[in-house]
Amino acid sequence: MDFSLRSDEPELLDQPDIPAADVQRNLFELSVINQWLGGHDITWTGFTRLAEKGKEIQVCEIGCGGGDNLKAIEKKASGRYGPISFTGIDINPDCIRVAEQAGWKTTARFLVDDYIQVQLPTKPDIIFCSLFCHHFKEEKLIGMFRWMQANSRSGFFINDLHRHPLAYHSIRFLTALFSKSYLVKHDAPLSVMRGFKKRELKKLLHQAGIAHYTIRWKWAFRWLIIVRS
């Protein structure tokens, strides 16, 4: 395996003809992975760096999948922050159906659309994405970073993968051993190969015209990027 370059092999989940039951199984297992390997904790950290206590907070996730990241924020924010409303955007209607059925205690709306086409009535305070950026090529990511910056009031954050041999072989072993989803078994290792080196993220942010940001490495093999508006 050549870890010096990002893979451009498409993931199975990005194909339009995946059966709904298979998408649902994939989303369930990804939520478990996020929970046990720290993905939700990283999302929570990104939220706390941008959220202001004592005021209403609007949060928008692009590429929200089954909404497990938003659900993790809702659970941890309860009693710690003021009123929070959520917007989740995903182009896959099967993902949105799963998100809508998650049993929300706060205001949550979900849109089946390409995020770039969505006209938000008001700018959210926080926009974020988790395990979303690695699905795209560099040219698309530059536009995505600009969109997130232009459409957020407090800022945006990104939670995504570090391309590393240990991450690749570990997730390949774990999913082969425990996963019941052919999507997860195929896409999880490939996602690592489509992940990023720190220098690549810095270059993309620079090309997007973003000069002030933080990038932190997080367990397990994730990057947390925070940009304040």
C-alpha positions as CSV (number, residue, x, y, z in Angstrom):
1,M,0.0,0.0,0.0
2,D,1.2,3.5,-0.9
3,F,0.3,5.8,2.0
4,S,2.0,8.8,0.4
5,L,-0.9,9.6,-1.8
6,R,-4.7,9.7,-1.2
7,S,-6.7,7.0,-2.9
8,D,-9.2,8.0,-5.5
9,E,-11.1,4.7,-5.5
10,P,-14.8,5.4,-4.9
11,E,-16.5,3.9,-1.8
12,L,-19.4,1.6,-2.2
13,L,-21.6,3.8,-0.1
14,D,-21.3,6.6,-2.6
15,Q,-23.1,4.5,-5.3
16,P,-26.8,5.4,-5.8
17,D,-28.2,1.8,-5.9
18,I,-27.3,0.5,-2.4
19,P,-30.3,-1.3,-0.8
20,A,-31.8,0.7,2.1
21,A,-31.3,-2.2,4.6
22,D,-27.6,-2.4,3.7
23,V,-27.3,1.4,4.2
24,Q,-29.0,1.1,7.6
25,R,-26.7,-1.7,8.7
26,N,-23.7,0.4,7.6
27,L,-24.9,3.4,9.6
28,F,-25.5,1.4,12.7
29,E,-22.0,0.0,12.6
30,L,-20.4,3.4,11.9
31,S,-22.2,4.7,14.9
32,V,-20.7,1.9,17.0
33,I,-17.2,2.6,15.6
34,N,-17.7,6.4,16.3
35,Q,-18.7,5.6,19.9
36,W,-15.9,3.1,20.7
37,L,-13.0,4.6,18.8
38,G,-13.6,8.2,20.0
39,G,-15.3,9.8,17.0
40,H,-18.2,11.1,19.0
41,D,-15.8,12.5,21.6
42,I,-13.9,14.4,18.9
43,T,-17.2,15.9,17.5
44,W,-18.1,17.0,21.0
45,T,-14.7,18.7,21.5
46,G,-15.3,20.6,18.2
47,F,-18.7,21.7,19.3
48,T,-17.5,22.9,22.7
49,R,-14.7,25.0,21.1
50,L,-17.3,27.0,19.2
51,A,-20.5,26.9,21.2
52,E,-21.4,29.7,23.6
53,K,-23.2,28.9,26.8
54,G,-26.2,30.9,27.8
55,K,-27.6,31.4,24.2
56,E,-29.5,29.5,21.7
57,I,-27.3,27.5,19.4
58,Q,-28.0,26.4,15.8
59,V,-25.9,23.5,14.6
60,C,-25.7,22.1,11.1
61,E,-24.0,19.0,10.0
62,I,-23.4,18.3,6.3
63,G,-23.1,14.7,5.2
64,C,-25.0,13.8,8.4
65,G,-25.6,10.2,7.6
66,G,-27.8,8.6,10.2
67,G,-27.5,11.6,12.6
68,D,-25.4,9.8,15.2
69,N,-23.0,12.8,15.6
70,L,-25.8,15.2,16.1
71,K,-27.4,12.8,18.6
72,A,-24.1,12.6,20.5
73,I,-24.0,16.4,20.8
74,E,-27.7,16.4,21.9
75,K,-27.0,13.9,24.6
76,K,-23.9,15.5,26.1
77,A,-25.2,19.1,25.8
78,S,-28.3,18.4,27.8
79,G,-28.2,20.5,30.9
80,R,-24.9,22.2,30.0
81,Y,-26.0,24.5,27.2
82,G,-29.1,26.5,26.3
83,P,-31.6,25.6,23.6
84,I,-30.0,23.8,20.7
85,S,-31.5,23.2,17.3
86,F,-30.1,20.8,14.7
87,T,-30.1,20.6,10.9
88,G,-28.7,17.6,9.1
89,I,-28.1,17.5,5.4
90,D,-27.4,14.4,3.4
91,I,-27.8,13.5,-0.3
92,N,-28.9,9.9,0.5
93,P,-32.6,9.7,1.4
94,D,-32.0,6.3,3.2
95,C,-29.6,8.1,5.6
96,I,-32.1,10.8,6.3
97,R,-34.8,8.3,7.1
98,V,-32.6,6.8,9.7
99,A,-31.7,10.2,11.2
100,E,-35.4,11.2,11.4
101,Q,-36.2,8.2,13.5
102,A,-33.5,8.8,16.1
103,G,-35.9,10.1,18.8
104,W,-35.0,13.7,19.1
105,K,-35.6,15.6,22.3
106,T,-34.7,19.0,20.7
107,T,-35.6,20.6,17.5
108,A,-34.1,18.7,14.6
109,R,-34.8,18.9,10.9
110,F,-33.2,16.8,8.1
111,L,-32.9,17.7,4.4
112,V,-32.2,15.3,1.5
113,D,-30.0,17.5,-0.7
114,D,-26.5,18.4,-1.7
115,Y,-25.4,20.8,0.9
116,I,-24.2,23.3,-1.7
117,Q,-27.7,23.6,-3.0
118,V,-29.4,24.3,0.3
119,Q,-30.6,27.8,1.1
120,L,-30.5,28.0,4.9
121,P,-33.1,30.6,6.2
122,T,-30.5,31.8,8.8
123,K,-26.8,31.0,9.1
124,P,-26.2,28.3,11.7
125,D,-23.8,29.2,14.6
126,I,-21.8,26.1,13.9
127,I,-21.4,24.0,10.8
128,F,-19.4,20.7,10.9
129,C,-18.8,17.5,9.1
130,S,-17.5,14.1,10.3
131,L,-16.0,11.4,8.1
132,F,-17.3,13.4,5.1
133,C,-14.4,15.2,3.6
134,H,-12.5,12.1,2.6
135,H,-15.2,11.2,0.1
136,F,-14.2,14.2,-2.1
137,K,-11.3,15.2,-4.3
138,E,-9.2,18.3,-3.4
139,E,-11.0,20.7,-5.8
140,K,-14.4,20.0,-4.1
141,L,-12.9,20.3,-0.6
142,I,-11.6,23.8,-1.3
143,G,-15.1,24.9,-2.2
144,M,-16.5,23.0,0.8
145,F,-14.2,24.8,3.2
146,R,-15.2,28.2,1.7
147,W,-18.9,27.3,2.0
148,M,-18.6,26.3,5.6
149,Q,-16.8,29.5,6.5
150,A,-19.2,31.7,4.6
151,N,-22.3,30.1,6.1
152,S,-21.4,29.8,9.8
153,R,-21.7,32.5,12.3
154,S,-19.3,31.2,15.0
155,G,-17.3,28.9,12.8
156,F,-16.9,25.3,11.6
157,F,-15.1,22.2,12.5
158,I,-14.1,19.0,10.7
159,N,-13.6,15.5,12.1
160,D,-11.9,13.2,9.6
161,L,-9.3,10.5,9.1
162,H,-5.5,10.4,9.3
163,R,-4.1,8.3,6.5
164,H,-1.7,6.0,8.3
165,P,-0.6,2.3,8.0
166,L,-1.6,1.4,11.5
167,A,-5.0,3.0,11.1
168,Y,-5.5,1.1,7.8
169,H,-4.5,-2.4,9.1
170,S,-6.2,-2.0,12.4
171,I,-9.6,-1.1,11.0
172,R,-9.3,-3.7,8.3
173,F,-8.6,-6.4,11.0
174,L,-11.4,-5.1,13.3
175,T,-14.1,-4.9,10.6
176,A,-13.1,-8.3,9.1
177,L,-13.5,-9.8,12.6
178,F,-16.6,-8.0,13.9
179,S,-18.6,-6.4,11.0
180,K,-21.6,-7.9,9.4
181,S,-21.8,-5.2,6.7
182,Y,-20.0,-5.6,3.4
183,L,-20.1,-1.9,3.1
184,V,-18.2,-1.3,6.3
185,K,-15.7,-4.1,5.5
186,H,-14.9,-2.6,2.1
187,D,-15.3,1.1,2.8
188,A,-13.7,1.5,6.3
189,P,-10.1,0.6,5.2
190,L,-10.6,2.5,1.9
191,S,-11.7,5.5,3.9
192,V,-8.3,5.5,5.6
193,M,-6.6,5.5,2.3
194,R,-8.8,8.4,1.2
195,G,-7.9,10.3,4.5
196,F,-5.3,13.0,5.0
197,K,-1.9,13.9,6.0
198,K,-1.6,17.1,8.1
199,R,0.3,18.9,5.3
200,E,-2.5,18.2,2.8
201,L,-5.1,19.7,5.1
202,K,-3.0,22.8,5.7
203,K,-2.5,23.2,1.9
204,L,-6.3,22.9,1.3
205,L,-7.1,25.4,3.9
206,H,-4.6,27.8,2.5
207,Q,-6.1,27.3,-1.0
208,A,-9.5,28.1,0.4
209,G,-8.2,31.4,1.7
210,I,-8.4,30.3,5.4
211,A,-5.4,31.6,7.3
212,H,-6.5,31.1,11.0
213,Y,-7.3,27.6,12.1
214,T,-6.2,24.8,14.4
215,I,-5.4,21.2,13.5
216,R,-5.1,18.7,16.2
217,W,-4.4,14.9,16.0
218,K,-6.9,12.9,18.0
219,W,-7.2,9.2,18.9
220,A,-7.9,7.0,17.0
221,F,-6.1,8.5,13.9
222,R,-8.4,11.5,13.4
223,W,-7.9,15.1,12.7
224,L,-9.9,17.9,14.3
225,I,-9.8,21.1,12.4
226,I,-11.5,24.2,13.9
227,V,-12.0,27.5,12.1
228,R,-13.6,30.4,13.9
229,S,-15.5,32.9,11.8
